[in-house]
Amino acid sequence: MAALEDIDIPASGAVFTFGKSRFADNVPSHFYIRNDPVVDGACGDQHSAVICQIGRLFVFGNNEFGQLGLGHKSLVNKPSCVKSLKPEHVTRVACGRTHTLISTGSGKVFSCGNNSDGQLGLGTSDTACIDVPEEVKGILGTVEQLAAGCNHSVALTNKGQVYVWGSNADGQLGLGPDVKSVSMPTVLPLEETVSSIACGYYHTILLTEEGHAYACGEGEGGKLGLGNTENVMVPTIIPLEAYLLFVTAGGNHTIAVAVDDKAYGWGRNDCGQLGLTNTLETEITKPTIISSLTGYVIKEAACGESHSAFITENGELLTCGEGRHGKLGNETNVSNDQFIVTPTKVSRFNNFFVSKVKCGGCHTIVLASPKLDDSGEQIRSLSNGHIESPSKGLRPPETDITSPPPLSVRGPLPPLQRVPLSIPSNRISESFPPNPDILLSPSKNNYSEMDDNNPQSPDSTRFANGKNSPTNHSYHSNDMKPLNDEIYDSVEIDTPHSSKKDVITDEEEIIKKIDDPGVSKSKSQDTCGENYENNSIISSIKTKSKVKSKLCVLL
C-alpha cells in the first residue's frame, strides 16, 4: 500500500489487508463496497468477514470447512456476499479457526463451518461441517457480543449472561472438569455480571461490570494471567487491581486496557507480541504493564497468533510481534526470523484515520478513511510516493452514522479473538457515511473492453503495454455509464490467477480492490506450509446487466 495518496479512497473509507489474507494473492491491498461502507469485521486463522452498514456480510479466504457460509467449500480470494443472510441485518460476526458465528438485528444467531466439537451450537457434532449458516437455538435475550476460539464459542447477552458451547477439553468453556463438550448454548454460571468476552485459541477471558477479569482454559505460556501455566477448568479471577475496559486474546497471549489508559499484556512473548520492550522473557504469567504504550490512549486492540495491533484515540495504528507475510503492515519487509518487540506506528496510514483493526493467524485487516484538511479535501503526499504527516489541519471524516457495536474477532494458527470496546469512544468514528460520488479513480490509463460472449476475456485482459502490472494503478471511468443511474444484477470480479469467478449479486454495487504498486515479486514460506508468490494483480470487473463493458482494474 505504498503511495496510498495516489489512490482516491472514498470518504467512507476502505478495508485494507496485509499478510496472508488469501485476498489479492496476499499482497497489501484494499477494497470497498459501493454505497455500503464496511463498519466492522473479524479474522479467523485463514478467513475473514466484514459487515456493511446496511447489514450485509462479505467473506473471503480459506473455506475448507464451509466457514464462509457460501454453500461450498472452495477457496474464495475476493469478498463475496453471504446471500443466504441477505434477508437478515447482520450486526456482529466472530471468526474461529475454522468456524464463523453471526448475529443479526432480529436477535438470531447463525453459525457455519467446522462442527467437530459442537462449536456451531446446533445440538449435534455428528455433522462434520456446515457450509450454509444455520440458526443457533437456545439463547435467551439479545446477543451483544460473540467470540470464537479454535473449537469453542461464547456469546454475551444484553442481560450480562454468558452462553458457551463446543469443546471444553482444556476448560475453555469454564464448565468444570466433568464436561468434555456441549453442542448447545449452555449458560455459564457466574457471580458477577459480564460486560465483555474474548476467546483465544483454547482459552476464554471474561470482563465484568465491576472491572474484574476472569480466565479459564489452557494455561500454556501463562496466557490466563494467573501466575502459572496450568489449565483452569472454571472461570478464575485474574489478580489485577486495575479496572479493565476491554480485552483481546490471541493464540497464546492476552492484552487488556484499563480505565487509566494503561495497557497490560500476559502470555507468550517469544515473538514480541506483548510489546514488552524491557524484557527478554518468553512467558509472562501475570498481567504486566506495556510501558512502550505509555502516552498513548488506546481505543482498540487485536491479537493474532503471534502479533498484536493497537489503535490510538487519534486513529494511529501500532503493531508488534512476528512479521511474517508482512502482517504488521510496515513499509519494510520483515523476514521469517525477525520480529518487532516495540509497538511501532504503521506509517502507511499517516494520512488515514484507522477506526478498526482485526488480526488473524497470518494476516491483519484494517478499516481506515482518509484524513481531511481544513477544506475537507483528502490529504496528499508531497513527494516521491511517501506519505507525509502534516502537523495541523487534519481531521477525521465527519459522520452522524452509528455502526453496530464492535464484534469479537478471532483466529490465529491458533486463531485469535478480538473483543469489542465496552465503553465507546466519542473520538473514534465507528463508521462513515457513504459517498456514492467516489468510486472510480480517473487516470489516463488504457483499458480493455471485454466481450460477454468471450469467456477468455477476463483471464487474458492486459493493459496496452502487455504487462500484468501497469505503472499507473487506476483506470479510466469516463466511458462507463453513470453508476448511480444503473441497477446491477450481478458483478463479477476476476483475476488472471483465479480458475473461477466469484459472483456478488446485489443492486448498485461494485467492489474495488487495489494492490500495493510498490510490491515486488518474492517467494516466501507460509506458516501453513504453502509457497506463494507476491505479485501485483490485474483484475477485470464485469457487470452482467445494463452495463456490458468491462474495465481493467489494478487490484
N, C-alpha and C positions, 0 to 999 in steps of 0.2 A: 504494500500500500504506500510505497514511496510516491511522492508527488501527488498526494491526495488533493492538493489545492488546484490541480489541473482538471479535476473532475467535478462537475456540478452534482452536489448531493442535495436532495430536497430538504427544505427547512424542517420537514417532519423526521428527517434522519434516515439512517440505514443500518442494516445488520452487517457487521464486519466479522470475518472469520480468519483465524490463522492457526497454524498447526495442522495436525492430521484430522481435518474435519470431514473428510470424504466429500468435500464440496470443492468444485473448481480445481480438481487434481491437487488439492492440498497446498495450493499457493495462497498467499494473503489475498483475500477477495472481499467483495461486499455485494449486497443486493438490497433492493427494497421492493415493496409491493405497492403498485399504483393505487392511490385513493384509499389506502387502508394501512396506515402505519403500523409497524410492529411495536408492541408495547411491553412484551416480556418474552421469556424463553427458558429453555432448560437444556442441559447437556447430559448425555449418558456417556458410557465408555466410548462408543464409536457412532452414536447417533445424536441428533439434535432436534429440537422442536421450538417453534416460535408462535406466539399468539398475536393476532392482529387486533386492531382497535374495535372492529365490529364483531369480534368473537370467532374468527376463523382460525384453524390450526394448520400450520405448514410444517412439514417434517423433511428431513434428509439424513443420509448416512447409511450405516450398516443396518440390514434388515433381515438377518439370518433367521430370527425367531418371530418375524412379523411385528416387531416392536414399533414400526412406523404406522401401523394400523391402516395400510393401504389396500389390504386384501390380497397381498402377495408377499413373497419373501426374497425379492431381488434387491440388490444394492440400488440406492437412489442417490444420485450425486447432485440433484437440483431440488430446491424447495418445492414440495408437492402438497397440495391441499388435501386434507383428510375429508373426503367428500361425504362419508357416512355421518360425520358430525356437523355438517352444514345446517341441519335444522336446529342445532343447539347453539348456544352462545358460550364458547369456551372461555373460562375465566382463569384457570390455573392448569399447570402441567408440571409433572416431575418425571425425570428420566432415570431409571436404574441402569444397571449394567446392560441388561437385555430386555427390559420391560418398561412400559410407559403408563403413567397414571394421569387422568384428565378429569377435571371437574367443570361443571357448567353453571350458568346463571339460573337454571331451573332447579338446581340443588342435586343434580345427578352426578355420580362418579362413574367413569369408564376406565377400562384397563385393556391392554393388549401386550402381546409379546410372550416371553418365556414364562411358563407356569409350572416349572418342575417342582417347586416347593409351595405351591399355592399362593404365590406372591401377587397373582391377579385378583384374588379375593372373590372368586366365582363359585366357591363351595366345593371345589374339587381340584386335585393336582393330576388327575388321570390324563387330561389333555395337555400334551407337551407344550403347545404354543397356540396362540390365538392371533390371527393377522387382521382382524377387524375389531375395533373397540366394542367390548360388551359391558353392560351396566353392572356395577358392583352394588349389591343389595345389603341392607342391614345397618346402615349408618344413620343414626338419628340426629337431626339437626343439620345446619348448613355447614358444609366443609369450607373452612377458611384457609387451610394450608395442606399441602401434600408433600410427602418426602418418600424417596425410594432408594433402597440400598441395592446390594447385589441380588439378593433373593428375598428381601422383605420390604414391606410397605407400611407407611404410617400416615394417618390423616388426623387433623385437628379441627374440631367443630367450633362454631360460634359460642358454644357454652363452655369452652375450655376442656372438653372431653377428648381423650386420645383413643383412637382405634388403631389396632395393629393386626397384621396378617402376614403370612409367609413363613419363612424358616426362623426357628428360634434355637438353632443348633449351638450358637455361641452366646445366647442370651440377648440377642439384638431386639427381640420383642418385649423383653422385660417381664415375661410371664412366669418366670421361675424355671428351675431345673427339670421339672417333670413334663414340661410341654416342649415337644420337638418341633412342631409346626402347627399352624392353623390355616385353613383355606377360606375362612370367612372373617370379615372385620370383627374384632373382639375388643371390648373395652379394656383399657389398661387402667387398673385402679391406682389412683394417686391421691395423696392428701392435699396437695396444692393444685390450684387452677393453672393449667399450662397456657402459655402465651405464644410459644414458638417451638418449632420442631426442626430437627436436621438429621439426616441419615448419612453415615459413611458407608464404606463397603460392608462391614459387618458390625457396625456399632450405631447407636442412636443417642442423640443429645436432646434433652427437653429443657426449655426455659419456662419459668413460672412467673406469674404476675408479681410475685414477691422479689423477683430478680435472681432467684436461685437457679442453678444449673444441675440437672440430673443426668447421669450417664449409665448406659448398660450395653452389654455385648462384648465383643472381642477386645481384649486389652493390649494386644500386640503394639509395641512401640510406645506405650504409655498414652495412647490417644483418648482414653477415658478421663485422664487428668486426676486420677485417684492415688497417685504416688507409687504405682506398681504397673506391671504388665499382665496382670491376671484377668481372666474373663469374669464378668459380673452378670448374674442372671436376672437381677431385679434393678430398677432404677435406684441409683445411689447418688446422694448429693455430692457435688464436687466442692472441696474445701476452698472457697474463694469468697472473700468478703465483698468484692465489688458487685454492684447491681448491673447485671448484663442486659444489654438492649437486644442484641441479636447474635446468632451463632451460625457457623457453617462448618461442614465436615467433609473431609476428603478421604482418600484411600486409607491412610494411616495417620492422619493428623486432624486437628480441630483448631479453629480460630474463632474468637469471640471479641465483641467490642462492648465496653461498659459506658454508663451514662457520663462518666468523667472524660470520655473520649480516649481512654486508654485501650489499646488492643492487646489481647492475650493470645498466646499460642501454646499448644502442647501436642505431644505425639512424636512421630518420626520427623527427623530433621536432617536426614542423611544427604538431601539434595538442597538444603537451604530453604525448604518450603515454608518454614515458620518465620523466616525473615529475622532470625535472631543473630545479628551480626557479631555479637561479642561472645559467642560460644562455639566450641567445636564438638559439643555433644551431639550424638545422632539420635538419642532418645530423650525426650523431655517429658517426664511423667507427671509434672504438676504445672498448672497454669503459670506462664511466665510472661512478663510484660515485653512487648515487642518495642524496644526503645527506639529502633530506627524509624518508627512511625510517629514519634513524639513531634508535636507541632502540626500534625495533620488532623483534620476532623474526618474520620472515616464514616461514610454513609452506607457503604455496601461492601461486602467481601465475598469471595468464592474460592473454593478449594477443589483442585483436581487430584489426580492420583499422587503427583509429586510436585505440584506447583500451586501457587496462590495468586490471587489478584485482589486489588483494593481500589475503591472509588472514593475520592475526596469530595468534600462539600462543594468544591469549585469545578467538579466534573473532570478531574485529572484521573488517569489510570496508572496504577503502580503494579508491578508484577515481580515475583521472585520464585526461585526454585529451579527445577530441572528444565532445560531449554530445548530438548529435542523437538524436531519438526517445526521450530520457530514459534512454539505455542506461547512464549512470553511476549511476543509482539514487538521485540526490539528490532531496530534497523539492521544491526549486525547479526549474522548467524552465530548461533551457539552450537558448538559441536556436541556430539553424543556424550562426551565425558565431561562436559562443562555445566556449571550451574551458577545462578546468581543468588547470593545469600542476603543481599540487602534489597528491600522493596525499591524498585527503580522506576522512575517515570517513563512511560512509553511515549517518546517524543513525536511519533507519527500522529498523535492525537492532540498536539499542541493547539491546533485551531479548531478543535472539536470539543463538544461538551458530552462527556460519557455519562450515561444515565443507568446503564445496566451492564453487568458482566457475569458470564457463566463459564465455568471450567469443566471440561470433560477429561477423559483419560489422557488423551494426547492432543487436545485442541482447546481453543478458547473462542467464545463468541461475545461480541460487544455491541451494544446499542449506543449509537452516538449521532449527534446532529451538529451541523456547522455552527461555530460561534459567529455572532454578528457584530459588525461595528456600529457606531452610533447612528449611522444612516440606515441600518437594517440590512446591509449588504454582507455577504459571506466574506470572511477574512481570507485573503490570499497570501501566498508566499511571495517574497520579494525577489528571490533569485535562486537559480540552479536547482529547482525542484525540492529545496529544503524548506520545511515548514518553520516559519519564524513565529515567535510568540510575543506579540505586542504587549507592552506593559500596561496599557489602559485602553479604554474604549471597547472592551469586549463584553458581550453579554450572551447568555443562553437564549434560545428561541423562546418567545412568549407563548404561553398556552393556557387555556382555561378548560382543557380536557382532562378528565380524571380517568386514569387507567385502572384495571383491576389490581387488587393488592398483589405484591410481589409473590413469586412462587418458589417452591422448593426445587432445587436443581441438583442433579446428581450424576455422577458417572465417570469414574476413572477405570483404569485397568484393574485396580479396584475402582469401580465407579464411585462418583462422589455425590455429595448432596449440598446444595446451596439453599440457605434458608432466608426467608424474607425479613425485611426490617419490621420490627414490631412497633416502632414509632416512626411515622412517615416524616420526611424532611420537607420543609417548605421551600427548600432551595434547590432540590433536585427534581427536575420535571420528569414525571413517570411516563409521559407520552407527549407527542407533539401533533399539532393539527395537520391534517393532510394538505398538501399543496398540489392540486391537480395540474397546475401550470408547469411544474417542473418534472419532467420525466426523461426526455431525450436530450442528450448533450450535443449541441451543434458543433460541427467541425468541418473541415474541408476534405475529410477522407472520402475515398471512393467506397461504394458499397455494391454488393452484388444482388441483383434481382433473381429470385428463385421461382421456379415454376411448380405449382402444386402438383402437376402431373409428372414431375421428375423426382422420383424417390431418392435419387443420388444427390440432389441439390444440397441438402443440409450438410452432408459429410464432405462434399467436395468444394464447398464455398471457401474462397480465399480472397484476400484483398488483392488489389491490382498488381502489387509487387510480387505476388506469388508466394509470399511468406505467411507463416502461421501467426507471426507476432508483428503487426504493423507498428510503426513508430508512434503514430498518433492513435490514442486509445479510445476515441469516441466515434460516434457515427452520425451521419447527416440525417436530419429528421424533416427537412423542409418538404420533401417529396412524399411524405406519408400523410394520409388523410388525418384531419384533426381527431385526436383520440377521444376528446370529450363528446364528439358527435356520433360516436360509433358504439355499438354493443358487440362485445366479443364473446362468442360461444365457447371458444377454445383457444388457448395459447400454448404453443409447443416451444420448448427451449432445447435446442440440440447442441451437442458438442461433437467435434470430429472424433473424439476418443470414446464416444458412447455408442453402444451397439443398439440402443433402442431409445425411444423418445419418452419423456415423462410429460404427461399432458395435465395441465391445470385447467379445469373447467370453471369459469367464473365470468361475471359480467364486468366489462370495463376494467380489465386488469392486465398488467404486464409486469413481469419480473425482470429487473435489470441486474446483471451480475458483472462485476468488473474486477479483473485481476491486477496484481501489482505489476506495473510496467517495468519495474526495476529488478524483477526476479529472474535469475538466470537458471539454466538447466543444471540440475545437480542430482546425484544419486545419494540416497541415504537409506538407512535400515530402519524399518518401522518396528515399534515395540511388539507388534503382533507377528513379526517375522516376515513381513512383505516388503519388497523393494518397490519404491515408486519414484517417478521422475517428475521433478518440478518443472513446469513448462507453462509459459503464457498460452492461454487458450483462446481460440476464436470460436464464437458461437453464433448461431443464427436464431432469430426469433421469427417464428412463422405463425401468422394468425390465420385461422381456418374459418373466417366468417366473411364479413363485408370487405375487410381489407385483405387483398390477395397477395400483396407484395411482401417480401421477406427481407429484413435488413440484417446485414452482417454486424455483429456486435462483439467487441473485445470483452471477454469475461475477466 
